[in-house]
Amino acid sequence: MITPRSTAARRAPAKPRPAAPRARAAHHRHKWTPMSRPDHARARELFADLSSNNPSFDAHQYAAAGHILIGNKATQGVGYINPTWLARTEAAHLEHMAVLHYHFADGGSPTAEAAHFVDTIRSQWRRGDRAACDLEQPALSNLGAGAPAWLAEFDAAAHRLGGLDVILYTFSSALNLGLRVRSGMVWDASFGPDWPAGPFRRLPNGQQLWGWQFTDGEIGAPGPRGAAGIGRCDMSVLAPPVVRRILRDLHSQ
């Protein structure tokens, strides 16, 4: 199981902890509060997500602007590791921020892809971090009707091998395919002018909206098209309960 490691001096081994609260999230669905519109959201409700396509990341500037979370592509398929992932993860942790590590699915062996993801992020896991599976094109087309089963196996393997409760990243148009993860949480990419599922976040697949990626830095809903320390980039807004849980985890480090 992946265990969080403090950024402070190690006095004792950290206790094992799942990546995201699963049962608690399901229990409090009736209390899921409205998500801020991106153009009215506070900095701590907004986060950018990075890959090697982003040329720069100044973690100090980004954190000083009020952000508490950064998305960071870790792996893809069964062998690729983003060459910028490690340095950017370490920089974010030094600024007392949480990292959303994500895996870009190729649609190969789901267990092998999950193992690659878990093995890569294990040494850098900290309390407050989250994990996501990015399931989009071309994997969705290649998997076809088998996409829900592929995701379920990846999700189960990530939980079994690393204790991770994976968040699903995908586009709104894919939610009717029956894609589901055990955490019940979806990071929805939708560049239209309004929330993907109305203000109280009930999604077509019966799961909850964990976050809404509202722009790719160019098009999307009204709101920022980038962030301090990065420039133009993908931007997302978090659901209020997610913000509270991340802050709680960061404060308990």
C-alpha positions in Angstrom: 0.0 0.0 0.0 1.2 3.5 -0.8 1.9 5.4 2.4 2.1 9.2 2.7 5.5 10.6 3.6 5.8 14.0 5.4 7.9 16.7 3.9 9.2 17.4 7.3 12.0 15.4 9.0 11.0 11.7 9.3 10.5 10.8 13.0 8.4 7.8 12.4 7.0 5.9 9.4 3.8 7.4 8.1 0.6 5.4 8.6 -1.0 3.8 5.6 -3.8 5.8 4.1 -6.0 5.4 1.0 -5.6 8.1 -1.7 -9.1 9.5 -1.3 -12.0 9.0 1.1 -14.4 6.6 -0.6 -17.1 5.5 1.9 -17.3 9.0 3.5 -17.9 10.6 0.1 -20.7 8.2 -0.7 -22.2 8.8 2.8 -22.3 12.5 2.4 -23.6 12.8 -1.2 -26.8 14.4 0.0 -24.7 17.2 1.4 -22.7 17.8 -1.8 -22.7 21.6 -2.0 -22.7 23.7 -5.2 -19.4 24.2 -7.1 -18.2 27.7 -7.8 -18.3 29.0 -11.3 -14.7 29.2 -12.6 -14.8 33.0 -13.0 -15.9 33.5 -9.4 -13.9 30.7 -7.8 -11.1 31.4 -5.2 -7.6 30.3 -6.1 -7.8 27.3 -3.7 -10.8 26.0 -5.6 -8.8 26.1 -8.9 -6.0 23.9 -10.1 -3.9 23.5 -13.2 -2.8 20.1 -14.6 0.6 19.6 -16.2 2.3 17.2 -18.6 5.6 17.4 -20.4 3.8 19.7 -22.9 3.9 22.5 -20.3 7.3 24.1 -20.7 7.5 25.6 -17.1 6.2 25.3 -13.6 7.2 27.7 -10.8 5.8 26.0 -7.8 6.5 28.9 -5.5 4.6 31.4 -7.7 1.7 29.0 -8.1 1.4 28.3 -4.4 1.8 32.0 -3.5 -1.3 32.7 -5.8 -3.3 30.6 -3.3 -3.5 27.2 -5.1 -3.4 24.1 -2.9 -3.4 21.3 -5.6 -1.5 20.7 -8.9 -2.4 18.0 -11.4 0.8 16.3 -12.7 0.9 13.5 -15.3 3.0 10.7 -13.9 2.7 7.7 -16.3 1.2 6.4 -19.6 0.7 2.9 -20.7 3.1 0.3 -19.2 6.4 1.9 -19.6 6.3 5.7 -20.0 7.1 8.1 -17.1 6.7 11.8 -17.6 10.3 13.2 -17.4 9.0 16.3 -15.6 6.8 14.5 -13.1 9.4 13.9 -10.4 10.9 17.4 -10.2 7.5 19.1 -10.3 6.0 16.8 -7.7 8.9 17.4 -5.3 8.7 21.2 -5.9 4.9 21.2 -5.2 5.4 19.2 -2.0 8.1 21.6 -0.8 5.5 24.4 -1.2 3.1 22.4 1.0 0.7 21.6 -1.9 -1.1 18.4 -2.7 -0.4 16.6 -6.0 -3.0 14.9 -8.2 -0.9 12.2 -9.9 -2.6 10.9 -13.0 -2.1 8.0 -15.4 -2.9 8.4 -19.1 -4.5 5.1 -20.2 -3.3 3.4 -23.4 -5.9 0.6 -23.1 -3.3 -2.2 -22.8 -3.3 -4.6 -19.9 -5.2 -2.7 -17.1 -3.4 -4.5 -14.3 0.0 -3.9 -15.9 -0.8 -0.2 -16.4 -2.0 0.1 -12.8 1.1 -1.5 -11.5 3.3 0.8 -13.5 1.4 3.8 -12.1 1.5 2.6 -8.5 5.2 1.7 -8.7 6.1 5.1 -10.1 4.2 7.3 -7.7 4.8 5.2 -4.5 8.0 7.0 -3.4 6.5 10.5 -3.8 3.1 10.0 -2.2 2.3 12.5 0.5 -0.8 13.0 2.7 -3.2 15.1 0.7 -2.2 13.6 -2.7 -4.8 12.1 -5.0 -4.6 9.7 -8.0 -6.5 9.7 -11.3 -6.9 7.6 -14.4 -7.2 9.7 -17.6 -9.3 7.6 -19.9 -10.0 9.4 -23.2 -9.1 9.0 -26.9 -7.7 7.0 -28.5 -8.1 4.4 -25.7 -11.9 4.8 -25.6 -12.2 4.1 -29.3 -9.8 1.2 -29.2 -11.6 -0.4 -26.2 -15.1 0.2 -27.5 -17.7 -1.5 -25.4 -14.9 -3.0 -23.3 -14.0 0.4 -21.8 -16.1 0.0 -18.5 -14.5 -3.4 -17.8 -11.0 -2.1 -18.6 -11.5 0.8 -16.1 -13.0 -1.5 -13.5 -9.9 -3.8 -13.7 -7.5 -0.8 -13.6 -9.3 0.6 -10.6 -9.3 -2.6 -8.7 -5.6 -3.2 -9.4 -4.7 0.3 -8.3 -6.6 -0.2 -5.1 -5.2 -3.7 -4.5 -1.5 -2.8 -5.3 -1.4 0.7 -3.8 -4.5 1.4 -1.7 -5.5 4.0 -4.2 -9.1 5.2 -4.7 -8.8 6.4 -8.2 -10.6 9.4 -9.6 -11.8 9.1 -13.2 -10.8 11.8 -15.7 -12.8 11.7 -18.9 -14.9 13.9 -21.2 -18.6 14.5 -20.5 -19.5 12.7 -23.8 -18.0 9.4 -22.4 -20.0 9.3 -19.2 -22.9 7.5 -20.8 -20.7 4.6 -21.6 -21.1 3.2 -18.1 -17.6 4.2 -16.8 -17.4 4.0 -13.1 -14.7 3.9 -10.4 -15.0 2.7 -6.8 -14.3 6.2 -5.4 -17.5 7.5 -7.1 -15.6 10.6 -8.2 -15.2 12.0 -11.7 -12.9 14.8 -13.0 -15.0 15.9 -16.0 -13.5 17.7 -19.0 -16.2 19.8 -20.5 -15.4 23.1 -22.3 -19.0 24.3 -22.6 -20.3 27.5 -20.9 -21.8 25.8 -17.9 -21.4 23.0 -15.3 -21.4 19.5 -16.8 -24.4 18.4 -14.7 -26.1 21.3 -13.0 -25.0 23.0 -9.8 -25.3 19.9 -7.5 -23.1 17.6 -9.5 -25.1 14.5 -10.2 -23.5 13.0 -13.3 -25.1 10.8 -16.0 -23.2 7.7 -14.8 -24.5 8.1 -11.3 -21.2 9.3 -9.9 -20.2 12.6 -8.4 -18.4 15.6 -9.9 -15.0 15.8 -8.1 -13.7 18.5 -10.4 -14.5 20.2 -13.7 -11.8 20.9 -16.2 -13.4 23.9 -17.8 -10.7 25.0 -20.2 -7.7 23.8 -22.1 -6.1 27.2 -21.9 -7.7 28.4 -25.1 -11.5 27.6 -25.2 -14.0 26.9 -22.4 -16.2 28.4 -19.8 -15.6 31.9 -18.5 -12.7 31.8 -16.1 -8.9 31.9 -16.0 -7.0 30.4 -18.9 -3.9 29.8 -17.0 -2.1 30.1 -13.6 0.8 31.9 -12.0 4.0 30.1 -12.5 2.7 28.2 -15.5 1.1 30.5 -18.1 -1.7 29.2 -20.3 -2.7 25.7 -19.3 -5.6 23.3 -18.6 -7.6 24.6 -15.6 -10.2 22.9 -13.4 -12.4 23.9 -10.5 -12.9 21.6 -7.5 -16.1 20.7 -5.6 -16.2 22.4 -2.2 -16.0 19.1 -0.2 -12.9 18.2 -2.1 -11.3 21.5 -1.1 -12.1 20.9 2.5 -10.7 17.4 2.5 -7.4 18.5 0.8 -7.0 21.3 3.3 -7.6 19.0 6.2 -5.0 16.5 4.9 -2.4 19.2 4.3 -2.9 20.6 7.8 -2.4 17.2 9.3 1.0 16.6 7.7 
